[in-house]
Amino acid sequence: ADFYFRTESTEIRDVLLAQAGDFCTLARGNSLVYLDAAAEPPKGCCVKVLSDALSLLVDLTGIIDVETEIARLTKEIERLTPMIDTYKRKISAPEYLEKVPESVQVVNAEKLASYEAEMDATMSA
């Protein structure tokens, strides 16, 4: 299979490109290619969000059942939606800024941003 990845981090991009051969050997893949944010992924790719900083795309043309992949993505959306809603509800609560310690506010904001990034990548798959 052909693998692609997206990241906004130049550090992650450079490390993955330097290790592309090892990755392909371990994953039994043909190639590992960087896609910038504007690049359209090849048709037949599925996406797995590994973190808020990295998404892995795999060209599954002829390898998997499309219906199964749609079911997987639907399950991922169902997993992320309540987590996003919970953090939005926490952050928008009255007196949140006054009652919640700043360190907790930062962690909550980071978690919300991470879940939203995962959701965006899942929705674009």
C-alpha positions, -999 to 999 in steps of 0.1 A, spaced: 0 0 0 10 36 -5 11 58 26 8 95 30 10 118 59 0 153 69 15 175 95 21 212 101 53 204 121 84 207 100 102 186 127 77 157 124 78 160 86 116 158 84 118 129 109 92 109 90 108 116 56 142 105 70 127 73 83 104 66 53 124 35 42 122 20 76 85 28 79 78 12 45 97 -19 55 78 -23 88 44 -14 73 51 -34 41 43 -3 22 54 9 -12 60 46 -2 56 72 24 48 107 10 43 140 27 11 159 17 8 195 25 -25 209 38 -35 221 3 -28 188 -15 -57 166 -23 -52 131 -11 -53 104 -37 -87 88 -43 -92 57 -22 -73 69 8 -85 65 44 -72 87 72 -61 78 107 -56 108 130 -26 98 152 -25 131 171 -35 167 167 -2 171 149 -1 141 126 -25 122 103 -16 91 83 -34 83 51 -34 49 34 -44 42 -2 -67 13 3 -78 10 -33 -87 -27 -38 -77 -36 -2 -107 -28 20 -144 -26 19 -156 10 16 -187 3 37 -165 -10 66 -143 22 64 -174 44 65 -186 25 96 -152 30 112 -153 68 105 -188 70 118 -178 53 150 -148 77 154 -172 107 149 -195 92 175 -166 88 199 -153 124 194 -186 143 195 -195 138 232 -159 147 242 -160 179 222 -194 188 236 -182 181 272 -152 204 269 -173 231 251 -199 229 279 -172 232 306 -155 261 290 -187 280 284 -201 275 319 -209 306 339 -180 316 362 -156 291 345 -129 317 342 -132 327 379 -136 293 395 -114 270 374 -76 273 380 -57 287 350 -36 255 346 -68 235 343 -82 260 318 -51 256 296 -54 218 297 -91 219 288 -84 243 259 -56 220 246 -78 189 249 -107 206 231 -83 218 203 -69 183 199 -103 167 197 -115 193 172 -84 187 151 -92 149 152 -128 156 142 -118 179 113 -94 152 99 -120 125 104 -147 145 87 -124 152 57 -116 115 52 
